[in-house]
Amino acid sequence: MIIFAIIVTIVIGVIGSAIGYKGNAAELGPILSIATMGGFIMAYIRKISN
């Protein structure tokens, strides 16, 4: 699960950066990466607490 989360986060970051550079928002990649990893962390915490 951890390796999957890391790979997905990197892919989302690269795609977000590519879209961001075209749309004049270069910081979109890191923002999407952080949001994705936060989602994985929250899902893991919810899984543990149930």
Wavefront OBJ file of the C-alpha trace (Angstrom):
o trace
v 0.000 0.000 0.000
v 2.817 2.409 0.841
v 4.652 1.814 -2.436
v 1.380 2.256 -4.350
v 0.708 5.557 -2.550
v 4.197 6.843 -3.354
v 3.955 5.909 -7.025
v 0.488 7.428 -7.406
v 1.607 10.614 -5.655
v 4.604 10.999 -7.968
v 2.483 10.377 -11.064
v -0.163 12.882 -9.927
v 2.582 15.434 -9.247
v 4.120 15.027 -12.697
v 0.743 15.235 -14.430
v -0.230 18.240 -12.322
v 3.016 20.002 -13.174
v 2.523 19.344 -16.872
v -1.011 20.722 -16.752
v 0.116 23.611 -14.576
v 2.859 24.719 -16.927
v 0.385 24.829 -19.791
v -2.114 26.776 -17.696
v 0.458 29.172 -16.191
v 0.161 27.635 -12.716
v 3.488 25.857 -12.150
v 2.718 25.123 -8.485
v -0.210 22.835 -9.362
v 1.948 19.670 -9.299
v 3.180 19.989 -5.707
v -0.283 21.019 -4.512
v -1.890 17.947 -6.069
v 0.894 15.708 -4.716
v 0.391 16.941 -1.172
v -3.384 16.591 -1.448
v -3.050 13.054 -2.805
v -0.697 11.934 -0.037
v -2.984 13.555 2.538
v -5.869 11.546 1.139
v -3.885 8.322 1.444
v -2.936 9.174 5.043
v -6.536 9.971 5.988
v -7.769 6.743 4.366
v -5.162 4.760 6.294
v -6.112 6.394 9.597
v -9.784 5.692 8.931
v -8.933 2.047 8.102
v -7.018 1.651 11.373
v -9.706 3.270 13.537
v -12.493 0.975 12.280
l 1 2 3 4 5 6 7 8 9 10 11 12 13 14 15 16 17 18 19 20 21 22 23 24 25 26 27 28 29 30 31 32 33 34 35 36 37 38 39 40 41 42 43 44 45 46 47 48 49 50
